[in-house]
Amino acid sequence: MADVLSQAEIDALLAALAAGEVSEEDLPEEQGAPKRYDFRRPNKFSKEQLRTLQLLHENWARILSGFLSGYLRSNVTVAVSGVDQLTFDDFIRSLPTPTLLAVFTLDPLPGAAVMETNPSFLFPVIDLLFGGTGEMPDKLREFTEIEISVGQRLAEKLLENLSFAWRDVFKVNPVVEGVETNPRLQQIISPSEVVAVITLTTTVGAESRGLINLCFPHLTLEPVLSQLSRFYHMRPSEPPDASAIQNLQYWLGKVPLDMTVLVGESILSVQEFLRLAEGDVVVLDRRFGEDLDVLVGQVKRYRAQPGLLGRRLAVQITGLAEGG
């Protein structure tokens, strides 16, 4: 890596060049080729922000894998394949026709976003919901009205899980505003507007592979861009909710535990054990008056003394066991 010149060294070099003391041939050559930058399509999302979006939606993909597997009763895997920024027009032109576009809002964020469920994902899912084996049709066709209605309900369930993935950064409430099957008719923002696109690959069953695309306009994410930048440097911490702690303690108190009192132990041979009969006395390794061991589960926790509680045998806790 080339040395970085101070401002004084730069001024001295320019003065020497102007005075003719240094020729242009003596100047160091620039390292690396210049990079092209399109000012008509500026990059509005930093690499750090795109990385944060990828991590957030990797969590969403894991949630969807579990949800869809249980919802469809079939093995479904979802994974993030890429995050990129491009213009809304480029995103729309990259989509097949037909496909199912769900326009949704992220209350309280402004504007609207788009989720595209590819036919290669949606057709097997609809087939499973209707009792099929999750296969693609032989020929790609338009969606029926019933399939569009089922697809909209599925989109609502997918976006409902999106709020769980986003809650550590910003609490949002996704609401589906409508669906469309022709991408060319969907113009929620200007075609030149920069958007962040998260692409997820899906596998339904053993062979059916598809795509889910999320498109977030820069206008929608602008209020939370600062949080996306610093989220993984300093994760926001919220004070614990007193009612949540109280509920947790209440339900933990309802968990049953096995408690065992160990009176003592003795070592017998198999022959001695087989000769035991009613009335025999087994000598234990514990002296009279010595504390007994109280086990919670399989772990020794307390020391206790034996006694009676009414007509029942009982023990009185006298202290913690060593290491308990």
Secondary structure, 3 states (H helix, E strand, C coil): CCCCCCHHHHHHHHHHHHHCCCCHHHCCCCCCCCCCCCCCCCCCCCHHHHHHHHHHHHHHHHHHHHHHHHHHCCCEEEEEEEEEEEEHHHHHHCCCCCCEEEEEEEECCCCCEEEEECHHHHHHHHHHHCCCCCCCCCCCCCCCHHHHHHHHHHHHHHHHHHHHHHCCCCCCEEEEEEEECCHHHCCCCCCCCEEEEEEEEEEECCCEEEEEEEEEEHHHHHHHHHHHHHCCCCCCCCCCCHHHHHHHHHHHHCCCCCEEEECCCCCCCHHHHHCCCCCCCCCCCCCCCCCEEEEECCEEEEEEEEEEECCEEEEEEEEECCCC
